[in-house]
């Protein structure tokens, strides 16, 4: 049947309208349409037919100076591509390759906030993220460089300095416990002396003098204590004969005796050196009673005041032992804090070897004299610069496709809807194995959570190109009222509008036209709305249908204009690309710019000048799509204000779309789009949301799921959460894909 329709209906149309320019010998644009022997071979080339579909739906092809297919012929080709090539593709035998996806800048800041409890603009110091397929969370575009590594280390240390309070020893005067004497340190017994230290934590600097000890012999391990709790420590510094040790010790109630001893298991040869031992045995007089180790000095600072109630919440959360352990600096407390942190940082259960590596970093720092809190920082910093934190890792020994496990699914879901790590509810569902069966509830819960504001800002900022509004400049003499406050109000209106549709689960067709919007006093005055005062945004009902929907919001109208005038071409291109999903190709080389001479502007309207500009047949195909859409918005100036004339010339916003569809102004254009372009708009929004949710570009093999989601959307009155749920429940979202 596929062969019959392709050979009998589609191939003759290709021969009539396409193959003259797209034969294998001289394929324009790299599109070859004459090498398919039958329908079976044609449907295999999904990439080519996607390009053909875009060109046909955008009425970009055939070029305007060549014979055009009738509407019925056009529908025949479009229906065949959608039904037989794309929607009928089998379940993927080989899903798209998995790309390890680095956290982008927004995701990094949000994850640090939710992991550590500190909200800092750390990523401002990072290199900008690259864009892939329209979004900055696409794994193939998120490269990493040496400067990233340096900045990640700086950011981790800065964040942990903010999150964890280190003990302050500067205000404590040093106290010498030994005095002016030195004590020989025997091999088989300790040196002990009394002290009168109060209970608490102390920073101890201890020095040992080695007399007549071989230079190549490493400093010995010591067991040092100020009471019942002690430490086995290594030297932190060697200065000639003096060896310095730094450590933190705890004095308990009733402790009154300091004790220094060689750690068990060390031989005299290991401590003094085998050559020295041999010389002594041989009666060498240079090695008298003074030889060996001597306790020289013990300086303490403390007791360090610890008031847990003064710690920030981040400290109490990251170091829970600080609130109740008998010895908060014990290794057990460190292990518990590090294991709990690593599980949340890596967003999955931690393997024993991973936990041990982090604990080893703690030991190394602590044994070098760092405080328990600082050693915890070192271990946590190690975790924050590891790939397990910086990447959304989906590890697997197999290269085959598989279903994501519950923790991987939790991370995909949270970075889709929150641009951040899973919360405890998601982690708990992953541990219990209930997440997959309970996805609808979690999706609704997450979209209702304030953290979904990150999804709104990031998705809207890129789908609608709203981020470019920040860099939009205007001629101050022409637009003196355009300032940062108005620019911010424009952005806020669009984000609140999208958020209201998302939170209230409204129809996506309201993006095309609506009877409400969100304004504050500045934006209301900009729109000519009366009775709105104050900086607070509020929802208002629109009686004037010149406003309503995305197309007539000041943010969109401003970002699609030039600094000194409107741009029907930019506005039309924006509608084609962001709303209808049929971006026009770039202009051919050598096309002259529009005449911007002031005299030309006085002599002819912008419409008349553009009509002259597009007489080039190479330009006409695209401009016949873009220009009517853009001219429909000419009643809005370069910052979105309503007007009826451009200078002294009246504005004509009427137009005709390919297919003979006419409209009188922007209001009628919105009605046309809402009635005739719902399929294209719905598919475009699904494609954009799916690209954002998966963090990768889409392929023809994704099309069956895209179409299934679109059909569910239509059946549910175009409610936006149907798209979100469809993506989350899709095979593409819940599977790992094939490893490269």
C-alpha positions as CSV (number, residue, x, y, z in Angstrom):
1,X,0.0,0.0,0.0
2,X,2.9,2.4,0.8
3,X,4.5,1.5,-2.5
4,X,1.2,2.2,-4.3
5,X,0.6,5.6,-2.8
6,X,4.2,6.7,-3.2
7,X,4.6,5.5,-6.8
8,X,1.1,6.5,-8.0
9,X,0.5,9.8,-6.0
10,X,3.6,11.2,-4.5
11,X,6.3,10.4,-7.1
12,X,4.4,12.1,-9.9
13,X,4.1,15.3,-7.8
14,X,7.9,15.2,-7.0
15,X,8.6,14.9,-10.7
16,X,6.3,17.8,-11.5
17,X,7.5,20.2,-8.8
18,X,10.7,19.1,-7.1
19,X,13.1,16.8,-9.0
20,X,14.3,19.4,-11.5
21,X,16.2,21.0,-8.7
22,X,16.6,18.0,-6.4
23,X,18.0,15.3,-8.6
24,X,21.1,13.4,-7.4
25,X,23.4,15.1,-9.9
26,X,22.6,18.7,-8.8
27,X,20.8,18.4,-5.6
28,X,20.1,21.9,-4.3
29,X,20.4,22.2,-0.5
30,X,21.7,18.7,-0.3
31,X,18.2,17.3,-0.8
32,X,18.0,14.4,-3.2
33,X,14.5,13.1,-4.2
34,X,15.1,11.0,-7.3
35,X,16.9,7.9,-5.9
36,X,13.9,6.2,-4.3
37,X,13.0,3.0,-6.1
38,X,9.8,2.4,-4.2
39,X,7.8,3.5,-1.1
40,X,9.7,1.1,1.2
41,X,13.1,2.8,0.3
42,X,11.5,6.3,0.5
43,X,10.1,5.9,4.1
44,X,13.6,4.9,5.4
45,X,15.0,8.4,4.8
46,X,13.2,10.2,7.5
47,X,15.7,13.1,7.7
48,X,15.1,14.1,4.1
49,X,11.3,13.9,4.4
50,X,11.4,16.1,7.5
51,X,13.2,18.8,5.5
52,X,10.7,18.4,2.7
53,X,7.8,18.7,5.2
54,X,9.2,21.9,6.6
55,X,9.6,23.4,3.1
56,X,6.1,22.4,2.0
57,X,4.3,23.5,5.2
58,X,6.2,26.8,5.1
59,X,5.4,27.2,1.4
60,X,9.0,27.9,0.9
61,X,9.2,25.3,-1.9
62,X,8.8,25.3,-4.8
63,X,10.2,28.7,-5.4
64,X,7.6,31.3,-6.3
65,X,8.8,31.7,-9.9
66,X,8.2,28.0,-10.6
67,X,4.9,26.1,-11.0
68,X,3.1,25.7,-7.6
69,X,1.2,22.6,-6.4
70,X,-2.5,23.0,-5.7
71,X,-3.7,22.9,-2.1
72,X,-5.0,19.3,-2.7
73,X,-1.6,18.2,-4.1
74,X,0.2,19.8,-1.2
75,X,-2.0,18.0,1.3
76,X,-1.4,14.7,-0.5
77,X,2.4,15.1,0.0
78,X,2.1,16.4,3.6
79,X,-0.3,13.6,4.6
80,X,1.9,10.9,3.1
81,X,5.0,12.2,4.9
82,X,3.2,12.5,8.2
83,X,1.4,9.2,8.0
84,X,3.6,6.8,6.1
85,X,7.1,8.2,6.8
86,X,7.0,9.6,10.3
87,X,4.1,8.4,12.3
88,X,4.4,4.8,11.0
89,X,8.0,4.4,11.9
90,X,8.6,1.3,14.0
91,X,9.7,1.3,17.6
92,X,13.3,2.3,17.8
93,X,15.7,-0.6,17.5
94,X,18.6,1.8,18.0
95,X,17.6,4.9,20.0
96,X,19.6,8.1,19.6
97,X,23.1,8.0,21.1
98,X,23.4,8.9,24.8
99,X,25.5,12.1,25.4
100,X,26.7,12.7,28.9
101,X,25.1,16.1,29.7
102,X,26.9,18.6,31.8
103,X,24.9,20.8,34.1
104,X,24.5,24.2,32.5
105,X,25.0,27.4,34.4
106,X,21.4,27.8,35.6
107,X,21.2,24.1,36.6
108,X,24.5,24.4,38.5
109,X,23.4,27.4,40.6
110,X,20.0,25.8,41.3
111,X,21.6,22.5,42.3
112,X,24.1,24.1,44.6
113,X,21.2,26.0,46.2
114,X,19.1,22.9,46.8
115,X,22.1,20.8,47.8
116,X,23.9,23.2,50.2
117,X,21.2,25.6,51.1
118,X,23.0,28.7,49.8
119,X,21.8,30.9,46.9
120,X,24.8,32.4,45.1
121,X,25.4,33.5,41.5
122,X,28.4,31.2,41.2
123,X,27.9,30.5,37.5
124,X,28.4,34.1,36.5
125,X,32.1,33.3,36.6
126,X,31.7,30.3,34.2
127,X,32.2,30.5,30.4
128,X,28.8,31.0,28.6
129,X,26.9,27.8,27.7
130,X,26.7,26.9,24.1
131,X,23.3,26.5,22.4
132,X,22.2,23.4,20.6
133,X,18.8,22.9,18.8
134,X,17.7,26.1,20.4
135,X,18.4,25.3,24.0
136,X,21.4,25.5,26.4
137,X,20.7,22.2,28.1
138,X,21.5,20.0,25.1
139,X,24.3,17.6,25.9
140,X,26.1,17.7,22.6
141,X,26.6,21.4,22.9
142,X,27.7,21.5,26.5
143,X,31.5,21.1,26.2
144,X,34.0,21.5,29.0
145,X,37.3,23.2,29.1
146,X,40.2,23.7,31.5
147,X,38.7,27.1,32.5
148,X,35.6,25.2,33.5
149,X,37.5,23.0,35.9
150,X,39.2,26.0,37.5
151,X,36.0,27.8,37.9
152,X,34.2,24.7,39.3
153,X,36.8,24.4,42.0
154,X,36.5,28.1,42.9
155,X,32.8,27.9,43.0
156,X,32.7,24.8,45.1
157,X,35.0,26.3,47.7
158,X,33.1,29.6,47.7
159,X,29.8,27.7,48.2
160,X,31.0,25.5,51.0
161,X,32.7,28.5,52.7
162,X,29.2,30.1,52.8
163,X,27.4,26.9,53.9
164,X,29.7,25.6,56.6
165,X,31.0,27.7,59.5
166,X,34.6,27.0,60.4
167,X,35.9,27.3,63.9
168,X,37.5,30.7,64.6
169,X,40.9,30.3,66.4
170,X,42.2,33.8,65.9
171,X,40.6,35.1,69.1
172,X,42.2,32.5,71.3
173,X,45.7,33.3,72.7
174,X,48.3,30.4,72.4
175,X,49.0,28.5,75.7
176,X,52.3,26.6,76.0
177,X,51.8,23.4,78.0
178,X,55.4,22.2,78.3
179,X,57.2,25.4,79.3
180,X,61.0,25.7,78.7
181,X,61.8,22.0,79.2
182,X,62.2,19.3,76.7
183,X,61.4,15.7,77.4
184,X,63.1,12.7,75.8
185,X,60.5,10.5,74.0
186,X,61.3,6.8,74.7
187,X,60.5,4.1,72.2
188,X,58.4,2.1,74.6
189,X,56.7,4.6,76.9
190,X,54.9,7.9,76.7
191,X,55.7,11.4,77.9
192,X,53.0,12.6,80.2
193,X,52.4,15.9,82.0
194,X,49.5,17.6,83.8
195,X,47.4,20.4,82.4
196,X,44.4,22.5,83.6
197,X,42.6,22.9,80.3
198,X,38.8,23.4,80.3
199,X,36.6,20.9,78.4
200,X,36.2,21.6,74.7
201,X,38.0,21.5,71.3
202,X,41.6,22.7,71.0
203,X,43.9,23.4,68.1
204,X,47.3,21.9,69.1
205,X,50.6,22.7,67.5
206,X,53.2,20.2,68.7
207,X,56.9,20.1,67.9
208,X,59.4,17.2,68.2
209,X,63.2,17.6,67.9
210,X,65.1,14.7,66.3
211,X,68.7,14.5,67.5
212,X,71.2,12.5,65.5
213,X,68.5,10.9,63.4
214,X,69.3,10.1,59.8
215,X,68.0,12.8,57.4
216,X,66.3,10.3,55.1
217,X,64.2,8.8,57.8
218,X,60.6,10.1,57.7
219,X,59.1,11.7,60.8
220,X,57.5,9.1,63.1
221,X,53.8,8.7,63.6
222,X,52.7,9.9,67.1
223,X,49.8,9.2,69.4
224,X,48.9,12.6,71.0
225,X,46.1,13.2,73.4
226,X,45.0,15.7,76.0
227,X,42.9,13.1,77.9
228,X,40.9,10.1,77.0
229,X,40.4,11.2,73.3
230,X,43.5,11.1,71.2
231,X,44.8,11.1,67.6
232,X,47.3,9.2,65.6
233,X,49.0,11.9,63.5
234,X,51.6,12.5,60.9
235,X,54.0,15.4,60.7
236,X,52.8,18.5,58.7
237,X,56.2,20.2,58.5
238,X,59.9,19.4,58.9
239,X,62.4,22.2,59.6
240,X,65.9,20.8,60.0
241,X,65.8,18.8,63.2
242,X,62.3,20.0,64.3
243,X,59.2,18.2,63.2
244,X,55.9,20.0,63.5
245,X,52.5,18.3,64.1
246,X,49.2,20.1,64.0
247,X,45.9,18.6,65.1
248,X,42.6,19.2,66.8
249,X,41.9,17.4,70.1
250,X,39.0,17.3,72.5
251,X,39.3,17.7,76.3
252,X,36.5,15.9,78.1
253,X,35.3,16.5,81.6
254,X,37.9,15.2,84.1
255,X,40.8,15.2,81.6
256,X,43.9,16.6,83.1
257,X,46.9,14.8,81.5
258,X,48.6,15.3,78.2
259,X,50.2,12.2,76.7
260,X,52.6,11.9,73.7
261,X,53.8,8.5,72.5
262,X,55.1,6.8,69.4
263,X,52.3,5.1,67.6
264,X,52.4,1.3,68.1
265,X,54.0,-0.8,65.4
266,X,57.1,1.3,64.7
267,X,60.6,-0.1,65.3
268,X,63.6,1.8,66.5
269,X,65.2,1.3,63.1
270,X,62.2,2.9,61.4
271,X,62.3,5.9,63.9
272,X,66.1,6.5,64.0
273,X,67.3,4.9,60.9
274,X,69.2,1.6,60.4
275,X,72.6,3.3,59.9
276,X,72.2,5.1,63.3
277,X,71.2,1.8,65.0
278,X,74.3,0.1,63.5
279,X,76.6,2.9,64.6
280,X,75.3,2.8,68.1
281,X,75.8,-0.9,68.3
282,X,79.3,-0.4,67.1
283,X,80.1,2.0,69.9
284,X,80.1,5.2,67.9
285,X,80.6,8.0,70.5
286,X,78.7,10.6,68.4
287,X,75.5,8.9,69.5
288,X,75.2,9.5,73.2
289,X,72.3,10.0,75.5
290,X,71.0,13.0,73.6
291,X,70.3,11.0,70.5
292,X,66.7,10.2,69.5
293,X,63.4,12.1,69.9
294,X,62.6,15.0,72.2
295,X,59.2,16.5,73.1
296,X,59.9,20.2,72.5
297,X,56.7,22.3,72.6
298,X,52.9,21.9,72.8
299,X,50.9,25.1,72.1
300,X,47.1,25.0,72.4
301,X,44.4,27.4,71.4
302,X,40.9,27.0,72.9
303,X,38.5,25.8,74.1
304,X,36.8,26.8,70.8
305,X,33.4,28.2,71.5
306,X,30.7,26.1,69.7
307,X,27.1,27.4,69.7
308,X,25.2,25.2,67.3
309,X,22.2,27.5,67.4
310,X,24.3,30.2,65.7
311,X,25.2,28.0,62.8
312,X,23.3,28.7,59.5
313,X,20.7,26.1,58.5
314,X,23.1,24.9,55.8
315,X,25.7,24.0,58.4
316,X,23.2,22.2,60.6
317,X,21.9,20.2,57.6
318,X,25.3,19.3,56.2
319,X,26.9,18.4,59.5
320,X,24.1,17.0,61.6
321,X,26.5,15.5,64.1
322,X,27.3,19.1,65.2
323,X,24.0,19.1,67.0
324,X,24.2,16.1,69.2
325,X,27.3,13.8,68.9
326,X,29.5,13.3,72.0
327,X,32.4,13.9,69.6
328,X,31.2,15.8,66.5
329,X,34.7,15.5,65.0
330,X,34.9,11.7,65.1
331,X,35.5,9.7,62.0
332,X,32.0,8.1,62.3
333,X,30.4,11.5,62.2
334,X,32.5,12.5,59.2
335,X,31.5,9.3,57.4
336,X,27.8,9.9,58.0
337,X,27.9,13.5,56.8
338,X,30.0,12.6,53.7
339,X,27.9,9.6,52.8
340,X,24.6,11.6,53.1
341,X,26.0,14.5,51.1
342,X,27.5,12.3,48.4
343,X,24.2,10.5,47.8
344,X,22.4,13.8,47.3
345,X,25.2,15.3,45.2
346,X,25.5,12.3,42.9
347,X,21.7,11.9,42.9
348,X,21.8,8.2,43.5
349,X,23.1,5.7,46.0
350,X,26.8,6.0,46.5
351,X,29.1,3.0,45.9
352,X,31.4,2.0,48.8
353,X,34.5,2.8,46.8
354,X,33.2,6.3,46.1
355,X,32.4,6.9,49.7
356,X,35.8,5.7,50.7
357,X,37.6,8.0,48.3
358,X,35.7,11.0,49.7
359,X,36.4,9.9,53.3
360,X,40.1,9.5,52.4
361,X,40.1,13.2,51.3
362,X,38.7,14.0,54.7
363,X,41.4,12.0,56.5
364,X,44.2,13.6,54.5
365,X,43.0,17.1,55.4
366,X,42.2,16.3,59.0
367,X,45.6,14.6,59.5
368,X,47.3,17.6,58.1
369,X,45.8,19.7,61.0
370,X,42.7,21.0,59.4
371,X,39.6,21.2,61.5
372,X,36.8,18.7,61.2
373,X,34.7,21.3,59.5
374,X,37.4,22.2,57.0
375,X,38.2,18.6,56.3
376,X,34.5,18.0,55.6
377,X,34.7,20.9,53.2
378,X,37.6,19.3,51.4
379,X,35.7,16.0,51.0
380,X,32.6,17.8,49.8
381,X,34.6,20.0,47.4
382,X,36.0,16.8,45.9
383,X,32.4,15.6,45.3
384,X,31.4,18.9,43.7
385,X,34.2,18.8,41.1
386,X,33.6,15.2,40.2
387,X,31.8,14.1,37.0
388,X,29.2,12.4,39.1
389,X,28.0,15.8,40.2
390,X,28.8,18.0,37.2
391,X,27.2,15.6,34.7
392,X,23.8,13.9,34.5
393,X,25.4,10.5,34.4
394,X,23.5,7.4,33.5
395,X,26.2,4.8,34.0
396,X,26.0,1.3,32.5
397,X,28.5,-1.4,31.6
398,X,26.3,-2.3,28.6
399,X,26.1,-0.1,25.5
400,X,22.6,-1.3,24.8
401,X,19.4,0.7,25.3
402,X,17.7,0.1,28.6
403,X,15.0,1.6,30.8
404,X,16.3,4.3,33.2
405,X,16.4,3.2,36.8
406,X,14.4,5.1,39.4
407,X,17.2,7.5,40.4
408,X,18.1,8.3,36.8
409,X,14.4,8.9,36.1
410,X,14.1,11.2,39.1
411,X,17.0,13.3,37.9
412,X,15.7,13.5,34.3
413,X,12.3,14.7,35.7
414,X,13.7,17.2,38.2
415,X,16.1,18.8,35.7
416,X,13.3,19.0,33.2
417,X,10.8,20.7,35.5
418,X,13.0,22.4,38.0
419,X,16.4,22.8,36.4
420,X,17.7,21.3,39.6
421,X,18.3,18.1,41.6
422,X,15.5,15.9,42.9
423,X,13.9,16.7,46.2
424,X,13.5,14.2,49.1
425,X,10.1,13.2,47.8
426,X,11.6,12.1,44.5
427,X,14.5,10.4,46.2
428,X,12.1,8.5,48.5
429,X,10.0,7.4,45.6
430,X,13.1,6.2,43.8
431,X,14.3,4.3,46.9
432,X,10.9,2.6,47.2
433,X,10.6,1.9,43.5
434,X,7.2,3.7,43.2
435,X,8.3,6.7,41.1
436,X,7.4,5.3,37.7
437,X,3.9,4.3,38.7
438,X,3.3,7.6,40.5
439,X,4.6,9.9,37.8
440,X,1.4,11.9,37.1
441,X,1.2,12.9,40.8
442,X,4.8,13.9,40.9
443,X,4.5,15.9,37.7
444,X,1.6,17.9,39.0
445,X,3.3,18.4,42.4
446,X,6.4,19.7,40.7
447,X,4.6,22.0,38.4
448,X,2.8,23.5,41.3
449,X,6.0,24.0,43.2
450,X,7.7,27.4,43.1
451,X,10.9,25.7,41.8
452,X,9.1,25.3,38.5
453,X,9.7,29.0,38.0
454,X,13.1,27.9,36.7
455,X,11.4,25.8,34.0
456,X,9.2,28.8,33.0
457,X,12.2,31.2,32.8
458,X,14.5,28.9,31.0
459,X,12.1,27.3,28.5
460,X,10.3,30.6,27.7
461,X,13.5,32.5,27.6
462,X,14.8,30.2,24.8
463,X,11.7,29.0,23.0
464,X,10.4,32.6,22.6
465,X,13.9,34.0,22.5
466,X,13.0,36.2,25.4
467,X,16.5,36.2,26.7
468,X,17.5,38.4,23.8
469,X,15.3,41.2,25.2
470,X,18.0,42.0,27.7
471,X,20.3,43.1,24.9
472,X,17.7,45.0,22.9
473,X,18.7,48.7,22.5
474,X,16.6,51.5,21.2
475,X,17.3,55.0,19.7
476,X,16.8,57.2,22.8
477,X,15.6,60.1,20.7
478,X,12.8,58.0,19.1
479,X,12.0,55.9,22.2
480,X,12.8,58.0,25.3
481,X,10.5,55.9,27.6
482,X,12.3,52.6,26.9
483,X,14.3,51.9,30.1
484,X,15.3,48.9,32.2
485,X,12.1,49.0,34.3
486,X,10.0,48.8,31.2
487,X,12.2,46.1,29.6
488,X,11.9,44.1,32.8
489,X,8.1,44.6,32.9
490,X,7.9,43.3,29.3
491,X,9.8,40.1,30.3
492,X,7.7,39.7,33.4
493,X,4.4,39.8,31.5
494,X,5.4,37.0,29.1
495,X,6.8,34.8,31.9
496,X,3.7,35.3,34.0
497,X,1.4,34.7,31.0
498,X,3.1,31.3,30.3
499,X,3.2,30.4,34.0
500,X,-0.5,31.1,34.4
501,X,-1.3,28.7,31.5
502,X,1.0,26.1,33.0
503,X,-0.2,26.4,36.6
504,X,-3.9,26.5,35.7
505,X,-3.4,23.8,33.0
506,X,-5.1,26.0,30.3
507,X,-5.2,25.6,26.6
508,X,-2.1,26.3,24.6
509,X,-4.2,28.0,22.0
510,X,-4.3,31.0,24.5
511,X,-0.7,31.5,23.4
512,X,-2.1,32.5,20.0
513,X,-4.9,34.7,21.4
514,X,-6.3,35.4,24.8
515,X,-8.6,37.9,26.5
516,X,-6.2,38.6,29.5
517,X,-2.6,39.4,30.3
518,X,-0.5,40.5,33.2
519,X,0.7,44.1,33.8
520,X,2.0,46.6,36.3
521,X,1.5,50.3,36.2
522,X,4.4,51.0,33.8
523,X,3.3,48.3,31.3
524,X,-0.4,49.3,31.6
525,X,0.5,52.9,30.7
526,X,2.6,51.5,27.8
527,X,-0.5,49.7,26.6
528,X,-2.9,52.5,27.3
529,X,-4.7,50.6,30.0
530,X,-6.2,52.8,32.7
531,X,-6.7,52.2,36.5
532,X,-3.5,50.2,37.1
533,X,-1.2,51.6,39.8
534,X,1.9,50.3,41.5
535,X,4.8,48.0,40.7
536,X,2.9,44.8,41.5
537,X,1.8,42.7,38.5
538,X,-1.9,41.6,38.3
539,X,-4.1,39.8,35.8
540,X,-6.3,42.1,33.7
541,X,-9.1,41.3,31.3
542,X,-8.6,42.8,27.8
543,X,-11.5,44.5,26.2
544,X,-9.3,45.7,23.3
545,X,-8.5,42.6,21.2
546,X,-5.5,44.4,19.7
547,X,-3.8,42.8,22.7
548,X,-3.9,39.2,23.8
549,X,-1.7,36.2,23.2
550,X,2.0,36.2,22.7
551,X,2.2,37.9,19.3
552,X,1.0,41.3,20.6
553,X,3.0,41.4,23.8
554,X,5.6,44.1,24.0
555,X,8.4,41.7,24.8
556,X,8.0,39.9,21.5
557,X,7.4,43.0,19.5
558,X,10.5,44.6,20.9
559,X,12.9,41.7,20.5
560,X,11.8,41.4,16.8
561,X,12.4,45.0,16.0
562,X,15.4,47.1,15.0
563,X,16.8,49.9,17.3
564,X,15.1,52.6,15.2
565,X,12.1,50.9,13.6
566,X,10.0,47.8,13.4
567,X,11.1,44.8,11.3
568,X,8.2,43.0,9.6
569,X,10.8,40.5,8.3
570,X,12.1,39.7,11.8
571,X,8.6,39.5,13.2
572,X,7.4,37.2,10.4
573,X,10.5,35.0,10.8
574,X,9.9,34.8,14.5
575,X,6.3,33.6,14.0
576,X,7.4,31.1,11.4
577,X,10.2,29.7,13.5
578,X,9.0,29.9,17.1
579,X,5.2,29.5,16.6
580,X,4.8,27.5,13.4
581,X,8.0,25.5,13.5
582,X,8.9,26.3,9.8
583,X,12.0,28.5,9.9
584,X,12.9,30.0,6.6
585,X,16.4,29.4,5.2
586,X,19.1,32.0,5.5
587,X,19.0,34.7,2.8
588,X,21.1,34.0,-0.3
589,X,24.4,35.8,-0.5
590,X,24.7,39.2,-2.2
591,X,21.1,40.4,-1.3
592,X,21.3,44.2,-0.8
593,X,20.1,45.6,2.5
594,X,16.9,47.6,2.8
595,X,17.3,51.3,1.9
596,X,17.3,53.0,5.4
597,X,18.0,56.5,4.0
598,X,15.6,59.0,5.8
599,X,14.5,60.3,2.4
600,X,13.5,56.8,1.3
601,X,11.5,56.4,4.5
602,X,9.6,59.7,3.8
603,X,8.9,58.8,0.2
604,X,7.6,55.3,0.7
605,X,6.1,53.2,3.5
606,X,8.1,50.3,4.9
607,X,5.7,47.9,3.1
608,X,6.4,49.6,-0.2
609,X,10.2,49.5,0.3
610,X,10.1,45.8,1.3
611,X,8.0,44.9,-1.7
612,X,10.6,46.5,-3.9
613,X,13.4,44.7,-2.0
614,X,11.9,41.3,-2.5
615,X,11.6,41.5,-6.3
616,X,14.5,39.1,-6.4
617,X,12.9,35.7,-7.1
618,X,15.4,33.9,-4.8
619,X,14.0,36.0,-1.9
620,X,10.3,36.0,-2.8
621,X,9.5,32.4,-1.7
622,X,10.5,33.1,1.9
623,X,9.2,36.7,2.0
624,X,5.8,35.7,0.8
625,X,5.5,33.7,4.0
626,X,7.3,36.1,6.4
627,X,6.1,39.5,5.2
628,X,2.4,39.2,5.6
629,X,2.8,37.9,9.1
630,X,5.2,40.7,10.0
631,X,3.1,43.4,8.4
632,X,0.1,42.3,10.4
633,X,1.9,43.6,13.5
634,X,2.9,47.0,12.0
635,X,0.3,48.8,14.2
636,X,2.8,48.1,17.0
637,X,6.0,50.2,17.0
638,X,9.5,49.0,17.9
639,X,8.7,48.9,21.6
640,X,5.2,47.5,21.2
641,X,3.1,50.6,21.5
642,X,-0.1,50.9,19.4
643,X,0.0,53.2,16.5
644,X,-2.1,53.9,13.3
645,X,0.6,55.6,11.2
646,X,4.3,55.3,10.7
647,X,5.4,58.9,10.6
648,X,3.0,60.6,8.1
649,X,2.2,57.4,6.3
650,X,-0.8,55.3,7.3
651,X,-0.3,51.7,8.2
652,X,-1.8,48.8,6.2
653,X,-1.7,45.7,8.4
654,X,-3.8,43.5,6.0
655,X,-2.3,40.5,4.2
656,X,-2.8,37.3,2.5
657,X,-1.1,34.0,3.4
658,X,-0.2,31.2,0.9
659,X,-3.4,29.4,0.1
660,X,-5.4,32.6,-0.3
661,X,-6.2,33.1,3.4
662,X,-6.8,36.9,3.9
663,X,-6.8,38.9,7.1
664,X,-7.3,42.6,7.9
665,X,-5.1,43.2,10.9
666,X,-3.3,41.5,13.8
667,X,-6.6,40.5,15.5
668,X,-7.8,38.7,12.4
669,X,-4.3,37.1,12.0
670,X,-4.5,35.6,15.5
671,X,-7.9,34.2,14.7
672,X,-6.6,32.7,11.4
673,X,-3.7,31.1,13.3
674,X,-6.0,29.7,16.0
675,X,-8.3,28.2,13.5
676,X,-6.0,27.0,10.7
677,X,-2.5,26.5,12.2
678,X,-3.4,24.7,15.5
679,X,-1.8,21.4,14.3
680,X,1.5,23.1,13.3
681,X,1.6,25.2,16.5
682,X,0.8,22.2,18.7
683,X,3.5,20.1,17.1
684,X,6.0,23.0,17.3
685,X,5.4,23.4,21.0
686,X,5.6,19.6,21.6
687,X,8.9,19.5,19.7
688,X,10.4,22.3,21.6
689,X,9.3,21.0,25.0
690,X,10.6,17.5,24.1
691,X,13.9,18.9,22.9
692,X,14.2,20.8,26.2
693,X,13.1,17.8,28.3
694,X,15.4,15.2,26.7
695,X,18.4,17.5,26.4
696,X,19.0,16.5,22.8
697,X,18.0,17.2,19.3
698,X,15.0,15.2,17.9
699,X,15.2,12.7,15.1
700,X,12.6,11.2,12.7
701,X,12.3,8.2,15.0
702,X,10.9,10.6,17.7
703,X,8.1,11.6,15.4
704,X,5.6,8.8,16.4
705,X,5.8,9.8,20.0
706,X,5.5,13.5,19.1
707,X,2.4,12.8,17.1
708,X,0.9,10.6,19.9
709,X,1.4,13.4,22.4
710,X,-0.1,15.9,20.0
711,X,-3.2,13.7,19.5
712,X,-3.5,13.3,23.3
713,X,-3.3,17.1,23.5
714,X,-6.1,17.6,21.0
715,X,-8.3,15.1,22.9
716,X,-7.7,17.0,26.1
717,X,-8.7,20.4,24.8
718,X,-5.1,21.4,24.2
719,X,-4.3,21.6,28.0
720,X,-0.6,22.2,28.3
721,X,0.1,19.7,31.1
722,X,-0.9,16.9,28.7
723,X,2.3,17.7,26.7
724,X,4.4,17.6,29.9
725,X,2.9,14.3,31.0
726,X,3.2,12.8,27.5
727,X,6.9,13.6,27.3
728,X,7.6,12.3,30.8
729,X,5.7,9.0,30.1
730,X,7.3,8.6,26.6
731,X,9.8,5.9,25.8
732,X,12.3,8.5,24.8
733,X,12.2,10.1,28.2
734,X,12.3,6.9,30.2
735,X,15.0,5.1,28.3
736,X,18.7,5.6,28.3
737,X,19.4,5.1,24.6
738,X,22.4,3.4,23.0
739,X,25.8,4.5,24.2
740,X,28.2,6.0,21.7
